[in-house]
Amino acid sequence: MIEARSVSKSYGPALVVDGVSVTIPKGGVTAVIGPNGAGKSTLLSMVSRLVGMDAGTVTVDGLDVSRTPGDVLARRLSILRQEQAVTVRLTVADLVAFGRYPHSKGRPTIEDEARVEAALAWLGLDELSGRFLDELSGGQRQRAFVAMVLCQDTDYVLLDEPLNNLDLKHAVGMMRLLRRAADELDKTVVVVLHDINFASCYADTILAMKNGRLAHQGPPAEIMRPEVLRDLYEIEVDVEEIGGKRIGLYFDARG
Amino acid sequence: MPTILVPALAVLGLFLVSLFVGVSDVSPATILADPQALELLLVSRLPRTIALVLAGAGMATAGLIMQMLARNRFVEPSTAGTVESASLGLLAATLLAPGMAPLGKMGVATLFALLGTGLFFAILSRVPLRSTLIVPLVGIMLGGVVSAVTTFFAYRFDLLQSLGAWATGDFSGVLRGRYELLYLSAALTLAAFLAADRFTVAGLGEAFATNLGLNYRRIMGFGLSIVAMVTAVVVVTVGAIPFLGLVVPNLVSMVVGDNVRRVAPLVALGGAGFVLACDIVGRVVRAPYEVPIGTVVGVVGSALFLAILLRRRHELG
């Protein structure tokens, strides 16, 4: 369980996250949605101690993230930020192997190597394992990074907009994969998403943020409603049920 | 590992050639027959050759670490203000405490190098747009400012000649008893090997390092200390060797990638081999006179650097 209590963060005069208290249950997929500038990424960064908070506390299974030693936390929780320009030429296998660093401290055991193999296979990267990252397509590279955090083998896996730069096929593939990670590997997956319909189709719980605050929290059926979405995005979104999933039709929404 | 065997043998070959190239007749045959030749070998040729290996390996490794820490291919101690700051420190030590032992001067130079490189990273963290070319440009400009200050004081106090010696690497003055400080550089290079994984992770960025439970600031501090000390040692003993830290890691990276654990020994060997080869060329090209190695490395290095730039054109955007 991840618990945030009255967490705040400002950048200069701008209050980006404003006293958010939220509990993310263990297990399943939790999607964080909301308009641009709602504070989703900043909240995720504070939960994963990439960014210090100005006020409040975050605990992961009772461990205070600002006080727990980094290497202890690295075995509980992993975070993948939006892909930044990686200038380091690593092979896919080398990158994924770095996911084992919190466990192996640079001295990989046979078990570590087996886990690297397994993570590569799980993401269908076997064939590409010897290729350099800068020789891959955007989708393949994104998969390599996800393989790395899965290889880290933490209970909690946090991902900030992992669908960025992915085409439809790869976006769907990525969401299926995260769903499988939750169902088959018992991971708790927390993922920032822009597309509300991916959240609706793949998440167990949706956290909706707006203006630095938690606006709504609940299962997709509760969040995927026209009045909630109107409140959140300030446009009219019709919601239809298609194949048992609630889909927001925002393409010709009126402001 | 077979990949390391070939460059290791090549460096060994160059090492032997370097021992037996020079004005005086020193060859495997003469050292057995002539005690003077043996003396020359032990006092001059062997120290010079060892100094070449240690300085080359150290500067190339320092370049590799800088590139990981700055997350940029085009930085090295001479494009980040490190060399210039070390020279300023050396000048300050020479002016304020003329009788100071070389080790003390090196300490002052290290401190200045550390401050100068720290300033470089502090400026970088405030530059909003960190494009590939802005990073070395910032370093070159900073180096220019520092070196202007150094030149001013050197000019006022009649030390321009010493300044020239620090800025241009030259191994012709290396004798037994005057290069041993470089073993410190060897120890630091080994320390860098041991922390190889950390530097790779630092190269992936602060978020990656934190996610993997590593203290990013500590890695930065450790890496910068190694770079500053190696640079200071090399500047104090033989003078700066430009381009080395740029060319060697980039060439190795093209073939083997950037996993520091795998790359660092090759970079160190490459640096040693490159410097040995350039020094031999400098000794042979207009014998019995010598061309300083800084000049040879400058010519060969800039040509190689241009080649790298052209090959990496697509990355610069």
Boltz contact constraints between the chains, C-beta under 6 A:
constraints:
  - contact:
      token1: [A, 50]
      token2: [B, 207]
      max_distance: 6.0
  - contact:
      token1: [A, 50]
      token2: [B, 210]
      max_distance: 6.0
  - contact:
      token1: [A, 70]
      token2: [B, 213]
      max_distance: 6.0
  - contact:
      token1: [A, 71]
      token2: [B, 213]
      max_distance: 6.0
  - contact:
      token1: [A, 74]
      token2: [B, 212]
      max_distance: 6.0
  - contact:
      token1: [A, 74]
      token2: [B, 213]
      max_distance: 6.0
  - contact:
      token1: [A, 78]
      token2: [B, 211]
      max_distance: 6.0
  - contact:
      token1: [A, 79]
      token2: [B, 211]
      max_distance: 6.0
  - contact:
      token1: [A, 81]
      token2: [B, 207]
      max_distance: 6.0
  - contact:
      token1: [A, 84]
      token2: [B, 205]
      max_distance: 6.0
  - contact:
      token1: [A, 87]
      token2: [B, 71]
      max_distance: 6.0
  - contact:
      token1: [A, 88]
      token2: [B, 203]
      max_distance: 6.0
  - contact:
      token1: [A, 88]
      token2: [B, 204]
      max_distance: 6.0
  - contact:
      token1: [A, 88]
      token2: [B, 258]
      max_distance: 6.0
  - contact:
      token1: [A, 89]
      token2: [B, 253]
      max_distance: 6.0
  - contact:
      token1: [A, 89]
      token2: [B, 257]
      max_distance: 6.0
  - contact:
      token1: [A, 89]
      token2: [B, 258]
      max_distance: 6.0
  - contact:
      token1: [A, 90]
      token2: [B, 259]
      max_distance: 6.0
  - contact:
      token1: [A, 94]
      token2: [B, 259]
      max_distance: 6.0
  - contact:
      token1: [A, 101]
      token2: [B, 212]
      max_distance: 6.0
  - contact:
      token1: [A, 102]
      token2: [B, 212]
      max_distance: 6.0
  - contact:
      token1: [A, 102]
      token2: [B, 213]
      max_distance: 6.0
  - contact:
      token1: [A, 106]
      token2: [B, 197]
      max_distance: 6.0
  - contact:
      token1: [A, 132]
      token2: [B, 257]
      max_distance: 6.0
